[in-house]
């Protein structure tokens, strides 16, 4: 096989499989408003991590869209996330906190996990290693680059359907 063909093949596979992008030091987040992503509001369910995942997003109001997430696996709650997307400095920022089934926080009391906006298109929000994709009024995908214990990461796809 010719080298150019191999390069194209590997590039195609990489582009198709990699749905997240990273925020690099020195980048500027694009201008964005919550009203452009009001399609995210609602109750969503899907499957991931060997169980049922569920997210509930509020409509945009006063510069904020709050959400809750839970994973139910093996008949029990695995963990929760609570957070929001906020308008700040003319762009969007996704912030969240993790909790175990007993609501014990994973992050320190005053810390959040922050995802800066890298890029926005008509049907996707690219936050740092976290992408939200609009498929239709009844379906969305989320892609998250999840860190592994060995220092590597793995991109996980969440396919949600509106409830």
Buried (B, 14 or more C-beta within 10 A) or exposed (E): EEEEEEEEEEEEEEEEEEBBBEBEEEEEBEEBBBEEBEBBBBEBBBEBBEBBBBBBBBEBEEEEBBBBBBBBBEEEBBBBBBBBBBBEEEBBBBBBBBBEEEEEEEEEEEEBBEBBBBBBEEEBBBBBBBBBBBEEEEBBBBBBBEEEEEEEBEBEBBBBEEE
